[in-house]
Amino acid sequence: MYTGKIRQILLITDGCSNQGEDPIAMAALAKEQGITVNVIGVMEHDVIDEKGMTEIEGIALSGGGVSQIVYAKQLSQTVQMVTRKAMNQTIQGVVNRELQQILGRSQTMEDLPPEKRGEVMEVVDELGETVDLEVLILVDTSASMKHKLETVKEALLDLSLSLTARTGNNHFSVFVFPGKKNNVEKLLDWTPKLQSLTSIFSQLSTGGITPTGPALRAALTSFEEKRSLRSLLSNDDESYFEESV
Amino acid sequence: MMMNHTLKSQCKVNPGTRITGKWHSNKYMIMKELGFGANGVVYLARHNDRQVALKISDNGMTITSEVNVLKSFAKVQGSGSLGPSLLDVDDWQTSRGPLSFYVMEYIHGPDLLSFLQQKGKAWMPVLFLQLLNDLARLHENGWVFGDLKPENLIISGPPPKIRCIDVGGTTIQGRAIKEFTEFYDRGYWGLGSRKAEASYDLFAVAMIMINSAYPKRFNKTTSGIAQLKEAIRARPELQQYESVIIKALQGYYSSAGQMRSDLLDCMSDDKGAVHTKGNTTGTKTNSKKVQNAHQSQPLTRQRYRKSKKKRGWMEFFTIALVVAFLYALYIFLKLQ
């Protein structure tokens, strides 16, 4: 069975970036490093404007992940659904590549007759249950998000509840942008449980700008630091799932 | 949950469309849409003059995963089980690319809540006893239903039999629940984990019982059981089952069988009915009284059992006496 792990960035925002580098390019960079970028657009009563919508879809597309636009009320369920869907996508990518190695040519799961697919699916399910998962959550705290933060907090606690029911290990980290001093601020360092988030989250101050690009870059750096720290400590080569599809 | 609109339009099939499977070449004629969920659209279709339900999705993975569940249902339960029986799995080659679909038995009837509204509350315990029976079998075979909710429960018949039409959330025991709906999810109410265990389903069953008295559901105000207890006590039709519902909510039952026999006890317990009558007047003013009544309920049941035991001994002695008398008569006649 795989000892690899799945790495994801989950971006929660309500609109368009307005400062720093292009977030879509940053998402593409993440994908190159084997990190999936998922985006959830939170809207109030109105619809997110066209420009914001295109950016949200663009980030997820070039980040190899999933995007979803929701009302704040439905956030909890969506956060866990998006994370799980993206995880399954990554696993299916890995399984498909294994299949290609075994069966040759460009065989994927869809080329198998339906009877055979069931067995492959069991492997995908099994992996989804046991694989280690690292999720870096990136929350937009620009002014318009202020009254949605309470809902975001609840959704994240709910995500933690869903994922800790799995057998595999989970690691979470939370970043907010804009931060107090910098573009991005680390709110919670890598931890297996999100429960410690509760106290800090409601006291967040919100800023005016939305530096989505720089925030994604900071997230990538955090993954790299985690990896180098880990290899220093344990000195073993960790295999990572690489993004495909 | 928010519907992904691109998904829906992709799987949109007009009535009258003929679908031919790529692998098994079975032909299906689409009649009408039955419903759609997060993972695809279900249609009523006709195959060789037989009505079937056909589920299409652009996500082959969910189709395969649901087919796996339906197959294992068939293995352990035979016909007339909780879920629909699986008839066919195939791909449909469209101009926009292949779409996966599977075909299942068409289960026809009103959903649980509308059925109860039409036929009356007397049906409630019957249907829940049926449901718990089916769940017990499912759990025994290592599965947990997961996304149990009244919309997914159809009453087919006659004779009325509860069936479940969406198996997308069914999970192997011990894993993490795949799909759930907040109101019926114990994690949402802060009353347990999202691990697939029998008690997860039983929590959902208890919430469906509450739901039957509150057809519009209600929102969570505080996490924990207090709000739910309040809700149960505010509805006279729930008070008869109060002890069972609360035990299920607190994860007291580790098997559907236990909950089922407790529910049966509630039904046969006449004294319980007297209590509830008292409660209905009491709830408005005095909630303490209700609590007392709730605590005393198991006691009365015990007493009932005891008296039953006593009656058992009486029967034994009478029979023994009669047998002894007959034997004595026999001996007496023989001696003569």
HADDOCK unambig.tbl for C-alpha pairs under 7 A between the chains (distance, minus, plus):
assign (segid A and resid 70 and name CA) (segid B and resid 2 and name CA) 6.43 0.50 0.50
assign (segid A and resid 74 and name CA) (segid B and resid 1 and name CA) 6.42 0.50 0.50
assign (segid A and resid 113 and name CA) (segid B and resid 23 and name CA) 6.98 0.50 0.50
assign (segid A and resid 114 and name CA) (segid B and resid 89 and name CA) 6.37 0.50 0.50
assign (segid A and resid 114 and name CA) (segid B and resid 90 and name CA) 6.22 0.50 0.50
assign (segid A and resid 117 and name CA) (segid B and resid 64 and name CA) 6.54 0.50 0.50
assign (segid A and resid 118 and name CA) (segid B and resid 64 and name CA) 5.71 0.50 0.50
assign (segid A and resid 118 and name CA) (segid B and resid 65 and name CA) 6.87 0.50 0.50
assign (segid A and resid 118 and name CA) (segid B and resid 68 and name CA) 5.93 0.50 0.50
assign (segid A and resid 121 and name CA) (segid B and resid 64 and name CA) 6.71 0.50 0.50
assign (segid A and resid 121 and name CA) (segid B and resid 65 and name CA) 6.31 0.50 0.50
assign (segid A and resid 129 and name CA) (segid B and resid 175 and name CA) 6.48 0.50 0.50
assign (segid A and resid 161 and name CA) (segid B and resid 193 and name CA) 6.80 0.50 0.50
assign (segid A and resid 161 and name CA) (segid B and resid 194 and name CA) 6.89 0.50 0.50
assign (segid A and resid 162 and name CA) (segid B and resid 194 and name CA) 5.86 0.50 0.50
assign (segid A and resid 165 and name CA) (segid B and resid 175 and name CA) 7.00 0.50 0.50
assign (segid A and resid 165 and name CA) (segid B and resid 176 and name CA) 4.87 0.50 0.50
assign (segid A and resid 165 and name CA) (segid B and resid 193 and name CA) 6.54 0.50 0.50
assign (segid A and resid 165 and name CA) (segid B and resid 194 and name CA) 5.44 0.50 0.50
assign (segid A and resid 165 and name CA) (segid B and resid 195 and name CA) 4.97 0.50 0.50
assign (segid A and resid 166 and name CA) (segid B and resid 175 and name CA) 5.86 0.50 0.50
assign (segid A and resid 166 and name CA) (segid B and resid 176 and name CA) 4.85 0.50 0.50
assign (segid A and resid 167 and name CA) (segid B and resid 175 and name CA) 6.93 0.50 0.50
